Amino acid sequence: MADDDRRTDDVRNAVSRAQAEDAVRVLLRWSGDDPEREGLLDTPKRVAKAYEDWFSGYALDPDEYMARTFEEVAGYDEMIVLRDIEYESHCEHHMAPIIGKVHIGYLPDGKVVGISKLARVVEAYARRFQVQEKMTAQIANCIQRALHPRGVGVVVEGAHECMTTRGIHKRGVSMVTSKMLGGFRDDARTRSEFLRFIDVGGKR
């Protein structure tokens, strides 16, 4: 587990559930409502429970998911692609939801990993306060560390509620980020094949 993850665990453990619920009551008052009225009495408990779910990624170590690999692949060395991995995250700037999909590709170099583990890596990073660019790089770097493949490609699509429900209020806008390593970065044909497989924004 990375040092940043350990520091986050330390901070979280230093805050009690009661303190978290009190913080929600303060925000309710600041918003102009009465946390003691009937409809809001249980809201602090519900919000604290929701946070445990939304930000459960802080308790997960993505590298552990990638620890078990398989080498009996009969010499398979072509591209492996897992596309349309749905995720839900939260913007670290406004704490608003980010909802989208992740597409992952890699060129194995003697070993592969179960595809469900790739989806779990996405979940582990998504269920934290995030910046989409950072999350894209984190996923790609995790796969690179574990498999040492000949190349990794990660493309992330995200609809940011901090843009659609506040500020400029523009709906129907999605952000696309990518991180290419090894052959995906150096070889235009490999990169093109990957992008054709995932067909971001196209018709399938």
Helices and strands as residue ranges (DSSP letters): H 3-13, H 17-31, G 38-40, H 43-54, G 56-59, H 62-65, E 80-91, E 97-107, H 115-126, E 129-130, H 132-147, E 151-160, H 161-164, E 175-182, H 183-186, H 188-198
